[in-house]
Amino acid sequence: MTKAQIRQTYDRIAHWYDLIEAIPEFLGVKILRRELLQRASGKVLEVAAGTGKNLRYYPKTCQITAADMSSAMLEIARSRADGLGLDITFLIMDAEALGLHDQSFDTVVSSLTLCTFPDPVAAILEMARVCRSNGRILLVEHGRSDRERLGRWQDRRAERHAARVGCHWNREPLKIVLKAGLKVIDARRAFFGIFHLIEAMS
């Protein structure tokens, strides 16, 4: 999918997105979000923030900016922030070309996004660029299982799935982070090796 097609897809499914993600949330993503986001601090940028499902898990002291290319997704995130009584800055922005100054955030966060970016390495490089040199990049992702039978099953269906929703579910999140040249502080897998929790720094 092109970026325009991805944007149109997520604008179209925005009101159904939380329902679509209900299964991975039930299978452990919610727990990973809660665990990882407690490590966020200071000025935080969330890239591809979607409907704002991470917002409730940040420490109260964080100053959060949430960016996404889909205005429809951000509208839902804005409503969620209002319901939580949070003061969040929302920006419509391409993850691969963030219109933000270098080293302007203490923490950069993204969740379940590397599967969708046309160039995920470019997106990680942008996250690193806007994060302070001693800051943290926190990722909750999904990708190809390290259980080989399940991984091969994902491979066989990957093209068809990507054509439908723009999600390349057999990408390797940790390899993408390492290819971008980041230093990995913590990385582990959950649920048959599909879900990834990654903490890194540039």
HELIX and SHEET records of a PDB file:
HELIX    1   1 LYS A    3  ILE A   13  1                                  11    
HELIX    2   2 ALA A   14  TRP A   16  5                                   3    
HELIX    3   3 TYR A   17  ILE A   20  1                                   4    
HELIX    4   4 ALA A   22  PRO A   24  1                                   3    
HELIX    5   5 GLU A   25  VAL A   29  3                                   5    
HELIX    6   6 LYS A   30  LEU A   37  1                                   8    
HELIX    7   7 LEU A   55  TYR A   57  5                                   3    
HELIX    8   8 SER A   71  LEU A   84  1                                  14    
HELIX    9   9 PRO A  120  VAL A  130  1                                  11    
HELIX   10  10 GLU A  148  VAL A  165  1                                  18    
HELIX   11  11 PRO A  173  LYS A  179  1                                   7    
SHEET    1   A 7 THR A  89  ILE A  92  0                                        
SHEET    2   A 7 GLN A  63  ASP A  68  1                                        
SHEET    3   A 7 LYS A  43  VAL A  47  1                                        
SHEET    4   A 7 PHE A 105  SER A 111  1                                        
SHEET    5   A 7 CYS A 131  HIS A 142  1                                        
SHEET    6   A 7 PHE A 195  MET A 201 -1                                        
SHEET    7   A 7 LYS A 183  ALA A 190 -1                                        
END                                                                             
